[in-house]
Amino acid sequence: MMISEGKMLFTKTLINIPIFSFLLCSLAASFYSAHIKNSLETILHNYLTYFIIFFCMINTIRSREQINRIVKAMLITCGLVCAYGVYGYYTGIAIRDERLVATFEYHSRIAKYISLLLPIAVCLFFWYKDKLSRLSLSLFVILCSFSLVLTMNRTSWVAIFIAMIFIGFATQKKLLMAVFIGVCGLLIFILPSKFITHATTITQVNKFFTSKEILGERLLCWKSSIAIIKDHPVLGIGPGKKNFRDVYQQYRKKIKATEKQLKGEKAPEQHQEMKTQKKDRARKVASLSHAHNIFLHVWVETGIVGLLSFLWLFATIFYAAIKSWRVSRVGYEKMLLLGITASLIAIFSHGLTDSFWKKPDALFLWYIISILFVAIHRMPITSKDTRGKRISEEDASYH
């Protein structure tokens, strides 16, 4: 495009500088890491990919119709994945550890995927008035919600609950919140007992830091991450799975040994049981590649400078999303912006006990962020929009 038109066509956005800042911090941390090659590969194949998607979309998408097609394609794709997942759950071809995984490797990944798109579908349901669109979106919401239940991912359940409450307050639709809470209550009576038992652990706040059934390896992972940060505060250990796995194993052993000394030796009859449990967890621990908290994860990998640039980046994204939604008039763009804001809230709720800064999670996230900034820069968010009335191309540009 730049060659054919003979001019620079690089769209300026609020996050251009934060993006390059984060890349520079990650690059500096890479040269400080024990596995430089692995860190550079992570930046090249992961981080750079996210931002290339963003810059390609923001510089090439021109109209509301394009945005509409992309959003519809993403929702249809998610619906098909969930439909296959439900089929695979009951036939046994798309489950892992009795949890729905669909076309993903882990249940947490499809849960985050659904959490990104479900709020958008809910918001668009309130915009479309024709029966076919509303029926399609209703089926999508039901299918994705049921799939989310089958993943048995408690973080996703909480994330979607927070996102729906946000949408209800933002749109001042008390009926939405009443229906949502009613459905949650109804599920208690119709779901099998294993789902209810799993869900009740969310309310056991007093056991969060004592029960391994709730946090599992996460608590030890957080302790190890904090210890790593204390030893590598400025530039971290460098991006990449290999860096975290190797360093985590070392710190984990030290913390386990220290805790064992403080608690005292276990009785002889407990050794065999402990040995069996350790074998069961060995494979999961060996494959652990992140800190199970997005802020600890970024801090461990890129140090305090990387964390500050990461916070700068996403604080700017949230600011742009909320401000654009609030100043826009009633219309398609307003509901889309609200849905994207709710999606960002949901994914960051995930980030409290997981990391979304890896493929494929971050890829889906950056498609959503790209749509957000395209809507801000290309759509008439300050123009009065009437349903069915075409807006001129000149008015459709937002600067």
N, C-alpha and C positions, 0 to 999 in steps of 0.2 A: 504493500500500500504506500509506504513512504517513498519507494523508488518510483512507482508509477505516478504519484501525485507530486513528486519533487519537493516535499517539505516534511518537517518533523511532525509526526502525528501521535506523539506520546502523551496520552491524557494524564493530566495532573490530578491526583487524589490526595486526601488527607493522610493516607497510610503509605505513600511512596517512600518517604524518608524513614518512618519506623521500620518498614520492610528491609531496606538496605542497611539500616542500623543493626537489626537483628542478624542479618547475614554476616556482617562484618564481625560482630561479637562471636558468632558461631565459628567463623573462620579462624579467629584468634584462639579460641578454645581448642580447635582441632590441632593446631601446631603445638599445643601444650599437652595433648593427650598421650597416653601410652601406645595407642594404636592410631597413628596419624592417618594411615590409608583408610581405615574403616570410618573414621570421622569425616574425612573428605568425601568418601562415597555417600555417606548419609546426607551431607549437605547437597551434593550433586544430584543424587537420585530421589531424595525426599524433599528437603526444604526448597530447593530451586524449582522442583516440579510444581509445588503448591503455588509459588509466586508467578511462575510462567503462565499457569492456568489463569490466574487473576489478571495479569497484564494483557494476555491474549483476549480475554472476554471484555475487559473494560475498553480496549482499543478497537474492537471490531463489531461489537453489537450496537446497532443504531436505533432500533425502534421498539415500541411496546409489543408489537406482534412477535418479534423474535424472543423477547423475554417470556411472553405467554407460552410460546411453543416449547421453550426450554423447561419451564416449570411443569407443564403438562407431561413432557417426556420423562422428567425425573419422577413425578408422581406415578405415572403408569408403570415405569420400571420398578419402583419400590413395591407397587401393588402386585406385580407379577412375581417378584422375589418372595413376598410374603405368602402368596397363594401357593407357590411351590413349597415354601417352608412348611405350611400347615399340612399339605399333602405328604411331604417327606417326614413330618413329625409322626403321623399316624401309620405310615408304612415303614418307618424305621430307617429311611435312607438320608434323612437330613437332621439327625440328632447327634448330640455328643454329651455324654454324662447325663442322659435323660432330659436334655435341654435342646430347644430348637436352635439350629444354626443356619438352616436354609443353605444358601450358596457361600456362606462364610465359614471360616475355620473355627471361630469361637462364638459363643452365644453373646458375649459382650459387644462384639463388632456389629452384628445385625441389630442389637438393641440400640446402639448409638446411631446407626443408620436410620432406623425408624424414628428415633427421637428428634432427628434433624428435620424430617419431612412431615411428620404428623401435625405439628403446630401450624405449619403453612396451609395444609389441607383444611384444618378446622377454620382458620381465618377466611380462606377463600370461600368456604361454604356459606358464610354470611354475606359475601358479595354477590355471588351468582344467584339469580332469581329463577332461571328456567329449570324445569323439573328434571331434565336429563342430567344437567351438571350437578344439581344437588343430590340426585340419586347416586351418581357415580362417586361423588366425594363422600357420601354417607357410607357406601360400600367399602371405599378405601379406608375410612376411619375405623370402621368395625373390624375389617380384616387385619389392619396393622395393629390395632389395639389388642386383638386376640393373639396375634403373633408375639407381641411384646410380653403378654402374660406367659406364653409358653416358653419364652427365653429364661424365665425365672431370674431375671436380673433385677435385683432390688433397687440398685442405683437408678436404673431407667424408670422404674415405677415412681420413685420419688421425683426424678427430674421432670417427667411428664406431668405429674401432679402439680409441681411448682409452675410449670409453663402454662397449664390450663387455668390455674388460679390467676396468673398474671393476665392472660387473655380475657378472662371474665371481668376482672377489675378494669382493664384498659378499655374494653368495649361497653362497660357498664351493663353487661348482660347477666343478671342474676339467675335467669333461667338456665344459662349454660353451666354455671357453677352448681346449681341445684341438680341438674341432670347428671353432671359428671360425678358429684358426690354420691348421688343415688345409685349410679351404675357401679361405683366402687363398693358400695354397701351390698348391692345385689350379688356381686361376685363372691362375697364371703359365704353366701348360702349355696351357690351353685358350683363353685370350683372344688376339685378334689382336696382332701385334707392336706396333702403335701404342699400345695400352693399356699394354703392358709397358714400352715405352720411356718413356711418360709417367709411369708409376708409379716407375720407377727414379730419376727426378730428385728424389724425396722424400729418398732416402738420400745425395744428393750435397751434404752439408753444406758442404764446402769451396768449393762454387760458388754458395752461396746469395746472396752479396753481389757476385758478379761476372758471373753468367750472366743475361742478360735473358730466357732461355727459362724460367727458374724463377720469378723475381719480377716480370719485366716492368716495368711502370711503377711498381710498388709502392715500390721502393727510392727513386726520385726523389720519389715522393709522401710517403714518410715523412720524408725530408730536408726537404722543403718544409713539412710540417706542424710539424716541430720548430722551424723558423725562424719560422713564424707564431706558434707558442706563445711564443717568446722575445719577440716584439714585442707580443703581446696575451695576457699571462699570466693576468690576473685574470678578465676577463669574456669573453675569446675574441672571435670575429668575428661571433657570432650564429648561431642555428640557420637551416637552410635550404640547399637545393642551390645556389641562385644565389650566396649569399655565398661558399661554398667554391669554386665554379668560378671566380669572378672573381679571388679572392685567390690561389688556387692557380696560375692562369696567370701572375700577376705574379712570384710567388716561384720558380716553375719556370724561367722565363726567366733570372732572376738566377743561380740555382744552375747551370743549364746553361752559362751564359756563364763563370762562375767555373771550372767544371770544364774547360771548353774551353781556358781560358788556362793552367791548371795542366798539362794534358796536351800542349799545343802544337797547332798547326794540323795537320790531316790532309793526307795527300798528295793531289795533284790528282785521281788516278784513283779515290780513295775518295769524292770529293764526290758523284758521280752515284748511287752505291749508297746513301750516307747520305740523299740527297734523296728517293730512292724509299722508303726505310724511314720517313722522317718523314711522307711523305704517307699511308702505310699506317696510321700511328699517330695521325694528326691527329684523326680523328673520335672515336676512343676517348678521347683526352686531353681534347678539348673537352667531352665528356659526363661526365667524371669528377666525381662529386658527393660523395665522401666520402674519408676518409684511409686507407682499406684497413686500418684497425686500430681496433677499437671504442674503446679508451682514448684514442688520439690523436684520433679523430673527436670524441668528447665534449669533450675538452680544447680542441681547436681551436674548437669551436662555442660552448661555454659557459664556458671558462676553468677555472681551478683550483677555483673554488667549485662549478661545475657538475659537474666530475669527482668531487669529494669526495662530493657528494650522490648521484651515480650509483653510486659504489662503496658508499656506505652502503646504498642501496636494494638492490643485488644481493647484498651481503654478508649482509644480513638475510634475503633470499630463500633463499640457500644454507643459512644457519644453520637457518631454519625447516624446509627440506626434509630436511636430514640429521638434525636432532634428531627430527623427527616420525617419520621412517623407523626410526630406531634404537629409539625407545621403543614403537613399535607392535608388537602381537603378530602372529603369523603369520596372514595373511589377505589378502583382496583389496586392502584399503587399503595394506598394507605393500608389496606388489609394485607397486601403482600409484605409491606415493610413491618407491620405488626407481627405477622407470622414468622418472619426472619428474626426479629428481635426475640420472640419467644423461643425460637430454635437455638439461638445463641445462649439464652439463659439455660436451656435444657442441657446443652453440651458442656457448659461450664459447671453445671451441677454434677455431671458425670465426672468432671475433672477433679472433684474432691476425693474420689476413691479410685480413679483410673487415669489413664493418659490418652488423649485424643490426638497427640502430636506425632502420629505415625500413619503409614498407609495401612488400610484404605481410609481410615477415619478422617484424617486431615484432608484428603482429596475431596470427599463429600462436603466437608466444612468449607473449603475454599471455593467450591462451586456456589455455595449459598452466599458467602461473603461477596463474591464477584457479582452475583445477581443483585445484591444489596446496592453496591456502588454503581452498577449500570443503571439501576432504577433511580438512584439519586441524580446521576449526571445526564441521563437520557430521557427521563420521564417528566411530565408536567406536574410535579408534586405540589406546586403552589397554585396551579390553575384549577378553576372550578370544573369538575368532571361530571358529565351527565352520562348515564348508561346509554349505550348505543350510538352516541354522537361521536363521530370521528374528529380528532384534533389535528390541526394542520401540522406539517413537518416542522415549520419554523417554531410553532408554539411548543412542540414536543421536545425541544432541546432545553436542558436545564444547566445553567452556568452559575 
